Amino acid sequence: MELLLPPGKRIYFASDFHLGAPNMEKSRERERLVVRWLDEAAQDAQHIFLVGDLFDFWFEYKHTIPKGYTRLLGKLAELRDRGIGISVFIGNHDMWMNGYFEEELDIPVYFEPQTYTIAGKRFYIGHGDGLGPGDHGYKFLKKVFRNPVCRSLFSFIHPSWGIGMANYWSRKSRAATGGELEKFLGEEEEWLAIYSREILQKEHFDYFIFGHRHLPLDLKVGENSRYINLGDWLNYNSYADFDGNTVVLKYYAK
């Protein structure tokens, strides 16, 4: 897919807001910060990529979505109405999206990594969960959770029970693995860097943009290729932007 980038415009990337965690008070404070960042980015944004785990849990029933997040959803709708492009990628915490963003907000949702050409640079963009070597247990669970039959069975649980249980599981999971995600493994051992190098053996990309690791990273993975991890908004308030020449990892001040 090719995206145009007019002079003076930028492409923005962010991920791992984890709205809903650890509680609604802290989440709402973070949501306001994200909305403020979106407002500032919108001044020169041509396109905004939100690369997974916007929510700590998200499940769309036929006529119900999780309570809350009004500020974020309203801001995204406003930006789309202003003509700013937005793309959303699912993460491991919000993989159960089913049409709401497309139908209500006019925002495409992607379940797998996508490739783009922007201002002559090639981008490979995805959340990053389940990619690269190892983590076979999660890769199996991901197949189970993404299975249409499992999604259908979960939808029979009343939202008051289903969303409550899922929020509990999500917080337990993040508490158990969050510290591990934030440990830098070294340039040669970072599994998304390894995955990027494997892709480069088949096809050239200038930038690999991922989330999931909760750790802001900018690593060289080829002679002219870089792996950017967007970090998170639980600890870093980190994001990246592209001005047509280079991608820069940045931090948003409170």
C-alpha positions in Angstrom: 0.0 0.0 0.0 1.3 3.5 -0.8 0.6 6.6 1.3 1.2 10.1 0.1 3.1 12.5 2.3 2.6 16.1 1.2 5.3 18.7 2.2 5.1 19.7 5.8 3.1 16.7 6.9 4.1 13.8 9.1 3.2 10.2 9.9 2.8 9.3 13.5 3.0 5.9 15.3 2.0 4.9 18.8 1.0 1.8 20.6 0.3 0.2 24.0 -2.0 2.8 25.7 -3.5 -0.1 27.7 -6.5 2.0 28.6 -8.4 0.4 31.5 -5.3 -0.5 33.4 -4.5 -0.5 36.3 -7.8 1.1 37.3 -10.3 3.6 35.8 -8.8 6.6 37.6 -5.3 6.1 36.3 -6.6 5.0 32.9 -8.7 8.2 32.5 -5.7 10.3 33.4 -3.7 8.5 30.7 -6.6 8.7 28.2 -6.6 12.5 28.6 -2.9 12.6 27.9 -3.3 10.5 24.8 -6.1 12.7 23.5 -3.9 15.8 24.1 -1.1 14.1 22.1 -3.5 13.3 19.3 -4.7 17.0 19.3 -1.1 18.1 18.9 -0.2 15.5 16.3 -3.2 16.4 14.3 -1.7 19.8 13.5 0.6 18.3 10.9 -0.5 14.6 10.7 -1.2 13.0 7.4 -1.7 9.6 8.9 -1.7 8.1 12.5 -0.9 4.4 13.0 -2.1 3.0 16.4 -0.2 -0.2 16.6 -2.0 -2.4 19.1 -3.1 -2.7 22.7 -5.0 0.6 22.8 -7.1 -1.1 25.5 -6.1 -3.5 28.2 -9.2 -5.5 27.1 -11.6 -5.1 24.3 -14.4 -7.3 23.1 -17.2 -6.3 20.7 -20.5 -8.0 21.3 -23.1 -7.5 18.6 -24.7 -4.5 20.3 -22.2 -3.8 23.1 -18.7 -2.5 23.5 -16.7 -2.1 26.7 -17.8 0.9 28.9 -15.5 3.9 28.9 -12.9 5.3 26.5 -15.3 8.0 25.4 -12.6 10.7 25.1 -10.4 8.6 22.9 -13.2 7.3 20.6 -14.6 10.7 20.2 -11.2 12.2 19.3 -10.6 9.5 16.8 -13.9 10.1 15.2 -13.2 13.9 15.1 -9.8 13.4 13.4 -11.3 11.1 10.8 -14.0 13.7 10.1 -11.2 16.2 9.5 -9.7 14.0 6.9 -6.7 12.7 8.9 -5.9 9.0 8.0 -5.9 6.6 11.0 -5.1 2.9 11.0 -5.5 0.6 13.9 -3.7 -2.7 14.5 -5.0 -5.2 17.0 -2.7 -6.3 19.9 -2.8 -9.3 22.2 -5.0 -7.4 24.7 -7.6 -6.0 22.2 -7.7 -8.7 19.5 -11.5 -9.1 19.6 -12.5 -6.2 17.4 -15.4 -6.9 15.0 -16.4 -4.0 12.9 -17.1 -1.1 15.4 -14.0 0.9 14.4 -14.7 0.5 10.7 -18.5 1.1 10.9 -18.6 3.9 13.5 -15.3 5.6 13.2 -14.3 4.9 9.6 -11.0 3.5 10.7 -9.6 0.3 9.2 -8.5 -2.4 11.6 -5.7 -4.9 10.7 -5.2 -8.3 12.3 -1.8 -9.0 10.7 1.3 -6.9 9.9 1.0 -4.6 6.8 3.5 -3.1 4.4 3.5 0.5 3.1 5.5 2.7 0.9 5.7 6.3 2.2 7.8 9.0 0.6 9.9 6.3 -1.1 10.6 4.4 2.2 9.2 0.9 2.8 7.6 0.2 6.2 6.6 -3.1 7.8 4.1 -2.4 10.6 2.4 -4.7 13.1 1.9 -5.1 16.9 4.6 -7.8 17.2 3.0 -10.4 19.4 3.6 -14.0 18.3 6.3 -13.0 15.8 9.9 -14.2 15.8 11.4 -17.2 17.6 10.1 -18.9 20.8 7.0 -18.1 22.9 5.3 -21.2 21.6 2.8 -21.3 24.4 1.5 -17.8 23.6 1.4 -18.6 19.8 -0.9 -21.5 20.6 -3.1 -19.4 22.8 -3.3 -16.7 20.1 -4.7 -19.2 17.6 -7.3 -20.3 20.2 -8.3 -16.7 21.1 -8.5 -15.7 17.4 -10.6 -18.8 16.5 -14.1 -17.7 15.4 -15.7 -20.5 17.4 -14.0 -19.4 20.6 -15.1 -15.8 19.9 -18.7 -16.9 19.3 -18.8 -19.0 22.5 -17.4 -16.0 24.5 -20.1 -13.8 23.1 -22.8 -15.9 24.7 -21.6 -14.8 28.1 -23.4 -11.7 29.4 -21.3 -8.6 29.0 -21.5 -7.8 32.7 -19.8 -11.2 33.4 -17.7 -11.6 30.2 -16.0 -8.2 30.3 -15.5 -8.3 34.0 -13.8 -11.7 33.9 -11.7 -10.7 30.9 -10.5 -7.5 32.5 -9.4 -9.6 35.5 -7.5 -12.1 33.3 -5.9 -9.3 31.3 -4.6 -7.6 34.4 -3.3 -10.8 35.8 -1.6 -11.6 32.5 0.0 -8.2 32.3 1.2 -8.3 35.9 2.8 -11.7 35.3 4.6 -10.7 32.0 4.9 -7.0 32.1 8.3 -6.9 33.8 9.7 -9.5 31.3 8.5 -7.4 28.4 10.5 -4.4 29.6 13.9 -6.1 29.9 16.3 -5.3 27.0 17.6 -8.6 25.6 20.5 -7.2 23.6 20.6 -6.2 20.0 21.3 -9.8 18.8 18.7 -11.4 21.1 15.7 -9.1 20.7 13.2 -11.4 19.1 11.5 -8.8 17.0 14.9 -7.7 15.7 15.6 -11.3 14.8 12.2 -11.5 13.0 13.0 -8.3 11.1 16.3 -9.7 9.9 14.6 -12.9 8.7 12.2 -10.7 6.7 15.1 -8.8 5.2 16.5 -12.0 3.8 13.5 -12.1 1.5 12.5 -8.5 1.0 13.9 -5.0 1.8 12.2 -2.7 4.2 13.6 0.6 5.6 11.7 0.5 8.8 10.1 -2.2 10.9 7.6 -0.6 13.3 6.3 -2.7 16.2 4.7 -2.3 19.7 4.2 -5.1 22.3 7.6 -4.9 23.9 6.7 -1.9 26.1 10.3 -0.8 25.6 11.3 2.1 23.3 14.0 0.8 20.9 15.7 1.9 17.8 18.0 -0.8 16.5 19.9 -1.3 13.2 18.8 -4.6 11.7 20.3 -4.3 8.2 22.7 -2.1 6.2 19.9 0.4 5.6 17.1 -0.9 7.9 16.0 -0.1 11.4 13.7 -1.8 13.9 11.7 0.7 15.9 9.7 -0.4 19.0 7.2 2.2 20.1 7.4 1.5 23.8 4.2 2.2 25.8 2.1 4.9 27.6 2.2 3.1 31.0 5.8 4.2 31.6 7.3 6.1 28.7 4.6 8.0 26.8 6.7 7.2 23.7 5.8 7.4 20.0 7.5 7.9 16.7 7.1 10.2 13.7 8.2 10.2 10.1 8.9 13.5 8.3 9.5 11.9 4.9 13.3 11.4 5.6 13.7 9.5 8.8 11.7 8.0 11.7 12.4 9.5 15.1 11.5 8.0 18.4 10.1 10.6 20.8 8.6 11.1 24.3 5.5 13.1 25.1 5.8 15.3 28.2 3.0 15.4 30.6 
